[in-house]
């Protein structure tokens, strides 16, 4: 029996409203969910063809749909001998709208601008990230089936599939937010969904400076590096902000250049007009039709690109990317998972070997030192903030070792009473070897840009 049927006419209005208002903090939550399910079923069963066309139309009028659903809610509630507070009626309508048109219970989290990541660990545990910290929410799905319906709603427009034979998938939402989904039998706790949200308006370099992710001098230097067509790798751990930084760097590319972006799930949002966006494709149910990042990198070379931007290199495509950088496609950008600038080089070596080419290590390192000009190391600090901790130049080989030289870095000095990391960005005082590329492109940099900001040794070489 539903909550409202149990209340009956004998209870006063205030008592009924108090019980209804307290449902979410008590065992009444189940009855509240039952009421929403009943209204939802009535809508599906009784909706006429014209109303169904309004709901399924590509040009849906949200207000018109809200009026239709509000009418059904009123009809169901009127059949019961109780009064439901107007605010709660509005909440029921909003929840059903989210269920029918959005992504159900997590729709409010998607609209919450303070939430940067949503982590669904089965139907009953939904976590969010705010300001770099994880929090458990009260949001829940009815069961695994309810969650799977929402998952299907995410991947269906993309032509992706997920089932026991293909139990994991990368996808994206309409606003570009990244989605990773994994279901049983690989997940033992039920379907798991991880959503990396992006802001409605792409972040600018001014935003990053305001957030304390980098200094104005570093921003000016990186803008000059893009204009000088340097090949750049953005490295960092998971959730460190690599894609955001790559998007900001891409915004520096002149608007008169042809840009080809290559990603597993399209996330980059470039404002330039001449952008070609390519996305890899998984195999179909018969096991054919697979198109990898490496296939797209090879194809991009035939598309007359001025710039190639690869969302992330993970395996053999690193070899094709390095070859592109070494054969006239200057100004290419990509990201890679690594904890330090030196680790990036080791990972690139490993990924080149994954291409199946039996190359000697020295030949691989020569390719890397010749192709990559700059490494931008992005890190998530212990207080949850994201910062560019190193801007490092890749120099030539000395023996069998690639020489790296830090140009800028973040130096942590302590932690304040609110557990916020204290520190400053500083120049190491070293001038990069590629300054001649700046001069060739007519780029003038302030003479004091590379003046050391601290006392002591100015040079940090990674050997």
C-alpha positions in Angstrom: 0.0 0.0 0.0 1.3 3.5 -0.9 2.3 6.0 1.8 -0.6 8.3 1.0 -3.2 5.5 1.1 -2.0 4.6 4.6 -2.5 8.2 5.8 -6.2 8.3 5.0 -8.6 11.2 5.7 -8.3 11.1 9.5 -4.9 12.7 9.6 -4.8 16.5 9.5 -3.3 18.4 6.6 -0.2 19.5 8.7 0.5 15.9 9.8 0.2 14.6 6.3 2.5 17.3 4.9 5.0 16.6 7.7 5.1 12.9 7.0 5.5 13.5 3.3 8.2 16.1 3.8 10.2 13.6 6.0 10.0 10.8 3.5 13.6 11.2 2.2 15.1 10.9 5.6 13.1 7.9 6.7 11.8 4.4 5.6 9.1 6.2 3.5 11.6 6.6 0.6 10.4 3.3 -0.8 6.7 4.5 -0.8 7.8 7.7 -2.5 9.6 5.7 -5.2 6.5 3.5 -5.6 4.3 6.6 -6.2 6.7 7.9 -8.9 6.7 4.4 -10.6 2.9 4.3 -10.5 2.6 7.7 -12.2 5.3 6.8 -14.7 3.5 3.6 -15.7 0.2 5.5 -16.1 1.9 8.0 -18.4 3.4 5.2 -20.6 0.1 3.2 -20.7 -2.3 6.1 -21.3 -0.4 8.6 -23.4 -1.9 9.2 -26.8 -0.1 9.2 -30.1 0.2 13.0 -30.3 1.7 13.2 -26.8 4.1 10.4 -27.6 5.2 12.3 -30.7 5.9 15.4 -28.5 8.0 13.3 -26.2 10.0 11.6 -28.9 10.4 14.6 -31.2 13.9 15.9 -31.8 12.6 19.4 -31.2 11.0 18.8 -27.8 9.4 21.7 -26.0 10.4 21.2 -22.4 7.5 23.3 -21.1 4.9 21.5 -23.2 6.2 18.1 -21.9 6.2 19.4 -18.3 2.5 20.4 -18.7 1.6 16.9 -20.0 3.4 15.1 -17.2 2.0 17.5 -14.6 -1.5 16.7 -15.8 -0.9 12.9 -15.4 0.5 13.5 -11.9 -2.5 15.5 -10.8 -4.9 12.9 -12.2 -3.1 10.1 -10.2 -2.9 12.1 -7.0 -6.6 13.2 -7.3 -7.6 9.5 -7.1 -6.2 9.2 -3.6 -8.0 10.7 -0.5 -5.1 12.8 0.6 -3.5 16.2 -0.1 0.1 16.4 -1.4 1.9 19.7 -0.8 2.4 21.7 -3.9 6.2 21.7 -3.5 6.2 17.9 -3.4 4.0 17.7 -6.4 6.5 19.9 -8.3 9.4 17.6 -7.1 7.5 14.5 -8.4 7.0 16.2 -11.8 10.7 17.1 -11.9 11.8 13.6 -11.0 9.6 12.0 -13.7 10.8 14.5 -16.3 14.4 13.5 -15.5 13.4 9.9 -15.7 11.7 10.3 -19.1 13.9 12.9 -20.8 17.1 12.9 -18.9 19.3 10.4 -17.1 17.0 9.7 -14.2 18.3 10.2 -10.6 21.7 11.6 -11.6 20.2 14.4 -13.7 20.4 16.9 -10.8 24.0 16.0 -10.3 24.7 16.7 -14.0 23.1 20.1 -13.6 25.1 20.9 -10.4 28.1 23.0 -11.5 30.0 22.2 -8.3 30.1 18.5 -9.2 33.1 17.6 -11.4 32.8 13.9 -11.5 30.0 11.3 -10.8 30.8 7.8 -9.8 28.0 5.2 -9.8 29.1 2.0 -7.9 26.0 -0.1 -8.5 22.5 1.1 -8.1 22.7 2.1 -4.4 26.0 4.0 -4.1 26.6 7.2 -6.1 29.6 9.3 -5.3 30.5 12.8 -6.6 33.7 14.8 -6.6 33.5 18.4 -5.4 36.6 20.6 -5.2 38.8 17.5 -5.6 37.1 15.6 -2.7 34.8 12.6 -2.9 31.4 12.6 -1.2 28.7 9.9 -1.0 25.3 11.2 -2.1 21.7 10.1 -1.3 21.0 9.4 -4.9 20.0 5.9 -5.7 18.5 3.8 -8.6 15.7 1.3 -8.0 17.8 -1.7 -9.1 20.3 -2.9 -11.7 17.6 -2.9 -14.4 16.8 0.8 -13.7 20.5 1.7 -14.0 20.9 -0.4 -17.1 18.0 1.6 -18.7 19.9 4.8 -18.1 23.1 3.3 -19.5 21.3 2.3 -22.7 20.0 5.9 -22.9 23.6 7.1 -22.8 25.2 4.9 -25.4 22.3 4.4 -27.9 22.7 7.8 -29.7 26.4 6.9 -30.2 25.8 3.6 -31.8 27.7 1.8 -29.0 26.5 -1.4 -27.4 27.1 -3.0 -24.0 26.2 -6.5 -23.0 27.8 -9.6 -21.5 29.9 -10.2 -24.6 31.0 -6.5 -24.6 30.8 -5.5 -21.0 32.7 -2.2 -21.0 32.5 0.9 -23.2 33.7 4.5 -23.4 31.2 7.1 -24.4 30.2 10.7 -24.0 27.2 12.8 -23.1 25.7 15.5 -25.3 27.7 18.2 -23.5 31.0 16.3 -24.2 31.3 14.8 -20.7 33.3 11.6 -20.7 31.6 8.4 -19.6 33.1 5.0 -18.8 30.8 2.1 -18.2 31.5 -1.5 -17.0 28.9 -4.1 -16.2 28.8 -7.7 -14.9 30.4 -10.1 -15.2 33.4 -7.9 -15.1 31.9 -5.8 -12.3 31.0 -7.8 -9.2 28.9 -5.0 -7.6 26.5 -4.3 -10.5 26.8 -1.8 -13.4 29.4 1.0 -12.7 29.4 4.3 -14.4 32.0 7.1 -14.2 31.2 10.5 -15.7 33.9 13.1 -16.0 31.9 16.3 -16.4 33.0 19.3 -18.5 31.9 22.9 -18.0 29.2 24.2 -20.4 31.7 26.8 -21.6 35.2 25.5 -22.3 37.8 26.8 -19.8 40.2 29.4 -21.0 43.8 30.1 -20.0 42.5 33.0 -17.9 40.4 30.5 -16.0 43.4 28.3 -15.3 45.4 31.2 -14.1 42.5 32.2 -11.8 42.4 28.6 -10.5 46.1 28.7 -9.7 46.9 26.0 -12.2 49.7 28.0 -13.8 51.2 31.5 -13.7 50.8 34.3 -16.3 54.5 33.8 -17.4 53.9 30.1 -18.0 50.7 30.9 -20.0 52.5 33.4 -22.1 55.3 30.9 -22.8 52.9 28.1 -23.7 51.0 30.4 -26.1 54.3 31.2 -27.8 55.2 27.5 -28.0 52.0 26.8 -29.9 52.6 29.7 -32.2 56.1 28.4 -32.8 54.7 25.0 -33.7 56.4 23.0 -31.0 55.4 19.4 -30.5 54.0 19.1 -27.0 53.0 16.2 -24.8 50.8 16.9 -21.7 51.3 14.2 -19.1 49.8 13.4 -15.7 47.8 11.0 -13.7 44.1 10.2 -13.9 42.0 13.2 -13.2 44.9 15.6 -13.2 43.4 17.8 -15.8 45.3 16.8 -18.9 42.4 17.1 -21.3 41.5 20.5 -20.0 45.0 21.7 -20.5 45.1 20.2 -24.0 41.9 22.0 -24.8 43.3 25.3 -23.6 46.5 24.7 -25.6 44.5 23.9 -28.7 42.7 27.2 -28.3 46.0 29.0 -29.1 46.2 27.4 -32.6 45.6 30.1 -35.2 42.1 30.0 -36.7 43.4 29.8 -40.3 45.0 26.3 -39.8 43.4 23.0 -40.5 43.2 20.9 -37.2 42.5 17.2 -37.1 41.5 15.8 -33.6 41.7 12.1 -32.9 40.1 10.6 -29.7 38.5 7.4 -28.3 35.5 9.4 -27.2 35.3 13.0 -28.6 35.9 15.3 -25.7 37.9 18.2 -27.1 35.9 21.4 -27.8 37.9 23.6 -30.1 36.5 27.0 -31.0 38.3 27.3 -34.4 36.2 26.9 -37.5 38.4 24.5 -39.5 38.4 21.5 -37.2 37.9 17.8 -38.3 36.9 15.6 -35.4 37.7 11.8 -35.7 36.6 9.2 -33.2 37.7 5.6 -32.9 35.1 2.7 -33.2 35.0 -0.6 -31.3 34.3 -3.9 -33.0 30.7 -4.8 -33.6 28.9 -7.9 -32.3 30.5 -10.0 -35.0 34.0 -8.8 -34.0 34.6 -6.8 -37.1 34.6 -3.1 -37.9 37.2 -2.1 -35.3 38.9 1.3 -36.0 41.7 2.2 -33.6 43.4 5.4 -32.7 46.4 4.2 -34.7 44.3 3.7 -37.8 43.0 7.3 -37.5 46.5 8.7 -37.0 47.6 7.1 -40.2 44.5 8.4 -42.0 45.0 11.9 -40.6 48.3 12.2 -42.4 46.4 12.0 -45.7 44.0 14.7 -44.7 46.4 17.7 -45.2 46.4 18.6 -41.5 48.3 21.7 -40.2 47.9 20.3 -36.7 47.2 16.9 -35.4 45.7 16.7 -31.9 45.5 13.2 -30.3 43.4 13.0 -27.2 45.7 10.4 -25.6 48.3 7.9 -26.8 48.1 4.5 -25.0 49.8 2.0 -27.3 51.1 1.5 -30.8 49.7 4.8 -32.1 52.7 6.5 -30.3 55.0 5.3 -33.1 52.8 6.8 -35.8 52.5 10.0 -33.8 56.2 10.3 -33.4 56.8 9.7 -37.1 54.2 12.4 -37.9 56.0 14.8 -35.7 59.3 14.0 -37.4 58.0 14.3 -40.9 56.7 17.8 -41.2 53.6 17.8 -39.0 55.0 20.3 -36.4 52.8 21.7 -33.7 51.2 18.4 -32.9 49.7 17.9 -29.4 48.8 14.8 -27.4 48.5 13.5 -23.8 49.9 10.5 -22.0 49.6 9.0 -18.5 52.8 9.5 -16.5 53.8 10.8 -13.1 56.9 12.7 -14.1 58.5 14.1 -17.3 61.1 11.3 -17.2 58.3 8.7 -16.9 56.7 10.1 -20.1 59.8 9.1 -22.1 59.7 5.6 -20.6 56.1 5.2 -21.4 56.6 6.4 -25.0 59.4 3.8 -25.4 57.0 1.1 -24.2 54.2 2.2 -26.4 56.4 2.3 -29.5 57.4 -1.3 -28.7 53.7 -2.2 -28.5 53.4 -1.3 -32.2 55.1 -4.6 -32.9 58.2 -3.0 -34.5 61.4 -4.7 -33.4 63.4 -1.4 -33.0 66.5 -1.0 -30.8 66.0 1.2 -27.7 68.5 3.8 -28.9 66.6 4.2 -32.2 63.3 4.7 -30.3 64.9 7.3 -28.0 66.4 9.2 -31.0 62.9 9.3 -32.5 61.4 10.7 -29.2 64.2 13.3 -28.7 63.8 14.5 -32.2 60.0 14.6 -32.2 59.0 15.9 -28.8 60.0 19.5 -27.9 58.1 20.1 -24.7 56.5 18.1 -21.8 53.9 19.7 -19.6 53.5 17.8 -16.4 50.0 18.1 -14.8 49.3 16.9 -11.2 46.5 16.8 -8.8 47.8 18.1 -5.5 46.8 16.6 -2.2 44.2 19.3 -1.5 42.4 18.5 -4.7 43.7 21.4 -6.8 45.2 20.7 -10.2 48.5 22.4 -11.2 51.1 22.4 -13.9 54.0 21.2 -11.8 56.7 21.1 -14.6 57.2 22.6 -18.0 60.2 20.6 -19.3 62.2 20.9 -22.5 63.2 17.7 -24.3 66.8 18.1 -25.5 69.0 15.9 -27.6 70.7 12.6 -26.6 73.9 12.3 -24.6 75.0 8.7 -25.0 71.9 6.6 -24.5 70.1 9.1 -22.4 67.6 11.9 -23.4 68.4 15.1 -21.6 65.5 16.9 -20.0 65.7 20.5 -18.7 63.0 22.1 -16.5 62.0 25.6 -17.6 59.2 26.2 -15.1 58.0 24.3 -12.0 55.7 24.5 -9.0 57.5 24.6 -5.7 55.4 23.6 -2.7 56.3 25.4 0.5 53.8 24.0 3.0 50.2 23.6 4.0 47.9 26.2 5.6 45.4 25.7 8.4 42.7 24.7 5.9 44.9 22.0 4.4 45.5 24.0 1.3 48.8 23.6 -0.4 51.1 26.6 -0.3 53.7 27.3 -3.0 54.6 29.3 -6.1 55.4 28.9 -9.8 58.9 29.8 -10.7 61.3 29.9 -13.6 64.4 27.8 -13.3 66.4 30.5 -15.1 67.3 28.2 -18.0 66.7 29.3 -21.6 65.3 26.6 -23.9 67.4 25.4 -26.9 64.4 25.9 -29.2 64.4 29.7 -28.8 65.5 29.9 -32.5 62.1 28.6 -33.5 60.6 31.6 -31.7 62.8 33.9 -33.7 62.0 32.2 -37.0 58.3 32.8 -36.3 58.8 36.4 -35.2 57.8 35.7 -31.6 59.3 38.0 -29.1 59.5 36.9 -25.4 60.2 39.2 -22.5 63.9 39.1 -21.6 63.2 38.5 -17.9 60.9 35.5 -18.6 63.7 33.0 -17.9 65.3 34.8 -15.0 65.5 32.5 -12.0 62.9 33.2 -9.3 64.8 31.6 -6.5 68.3 31.4 -5.1 70.5 28.3 -5.5 71.0 26.0 -8.5 69.0 27.0 -11.6 69.4 23.8 -13.6 67.5 20.5 -13.0 68.4 17.8 -15.5 66.6 14.5 -15.6 69.0 11.8 -16.5 
